[in-house]
Amino acid sequence: MKKSAYLLILLLGSFFLVGCHESGTWKDDSKNWKRIFRAPKPADVTVVHSQFWRSPHWTYEFEYFLQVTQNEEFKKTLFHFNKLKQLTTDEELHNTVDFFGEKPTWFLPKAVSNYEVWVYADEPSQHFRIFIDRENGDLFLSDNQI
């Protein structure tokens, strides 16, 4: 076999292995927490709904939606590890409900004015958002990278 053919097979094989990963859409799957946070779900956190999508593309492209019942410890952790700012103007709030894909019907079932809305303070153009239901304290999280 010619050296160039061997090199081509090796290169294509390496590309194929790097590009192989799990892709698809998972709804209310128990593995979604790990897909989103890359860590086990804390025992005291109750996930009401989740949806995770990952592209078959070789780059890491994803979108997720998550609803968690009111949980002060989880909320404290989110705010401790992320520098967040609350959005308050009508324009800011309106722009936060523009998602890459279609949001599930269970995600933000009320008008956005019924939620506290938080985004990264230093990078508000990022897509990570936390919505906290003002009535019951449920947390709705969403993010995407395309």
TAFENTA-V429977 format. One record per pair of residues at least 12 apart in sequence whose C-alpha atoms are under 6 Angstrom apart, sorted by the first residue. I is the first residue (numbers start at 0). J is the second residue. D is the distance in Angstrom with one decimal. If there is no record, write none. Layout:
BEGIN
i/j/d
I/J/D
I/J/D
END
This chain:
BEGIN
i/j/d
18/57/4.6
22/53/4.9
22/54/5.5
22/55/5.1
23/52/5.6
23/53/5.4
24/51/5.6
24/52/4.3
25/50/5.6
25/51/5.3
26/49/5.8
26/50/4.4
27/48/5.4
27/49/4.7
27/50/6.0
45/67/5.7
45/68/5.7
46/66/6.0
46/67/4.5
47/66/5.4
47/67/5.5
48/65/5.9
48/66/5.2
49/64/5.6
49/65/4.4
50/63/5.5
50/64/5.2
51/63/4.4
60/144/5.2
60/145/4.9
61/143/5.4
61/144/5.4
62/142/5.7
62/143/4.1
63/141/5.4
63/142/5.7
64/140/5.8
64/141/4.6
65/139/5.5
65/140/5.1
66/138/5.7
66/139/4.5
67/137/5.8
67/138/5.1
68/137/4.5
69/136/4.7
69/137/4.3
82/119/5.9
82/120/5.6
83/118/5.4
83/119/4.5
83/120/4.6
84/117/5.4
84/118/5.6
84/120/4.8
85/116/5.6
85/117/4.4
86/116/5.5
86/117/6.0
113/133/5.8
114/130/5.6
114/131/5.0
114/132/4.6
114/133/5.3
115/130/5.5
115/131/5.0
116/129/5.8
116/130/4.7
117/129/5.1
126/142/5.1
126/143/5.8
127/141/5.7
127/142/4.3
128/140/5.7
128/141/5.4
END
